Amino acid sequence: MGLTEVFADNPASRWRFFTDTVMGGVSSGNMAFHSEPNQRFARLTGLVSTANNGGFIQMQMQMKKPLSAGGKGVRLIARGNDKRYFVHLRSVRTRLPMAFYRASFDAVPDWQEIRLGFHAFSASIPALPARIVPEDIAAIAVVASGQDYEADISVSEIGFY
């Protein structure tokens, strides 16, 4: 199907961190890369605040090449603080910052495999087609959003199945 990110070989060159402050929000946080025996991972932490029309922090990676046809969804291995998180997918057809497709998952304290079928992703705005076309995916992100809370999620693998 394509890409599987395992956070090796300078992941900071592929991933970027940003918050709702790009739109006037007040959320704050950090993205860092860590390693444990036999495992590397990205960790997204911070305070998500819905004040001032805000409400997100995220780490995002642009796709270098299109996915091949026939994929079923997104697969990640993650752990967290028993909160709800999201995977956002941006399409080559999405131009506006608020235009993306998203699916949610709960991140528990132990590492777990999470599979999110493409059918589970919904469009963020009505102007988008109802379903994303996997071959059109331009970026993938792990996002903490939607409510006031302390985010803490680690991801050791993210890709497509």
Secondary structure, 3 states (H helix, E strand, C coil): CCCEECCCCCHHHCEEEEEHHHHCCCCEEEEEEEEECCEEEEEEEEEECCHHHCCEEEEEEECCCCCCCCCCEEEEEEEECCEEEEEEEEECCCCCCCCCEEEEEEECCCCEEEEEEHHHCEECCCCCCCCCCHHHEEEEEEEEECCCEEEEEEEEEEEEC
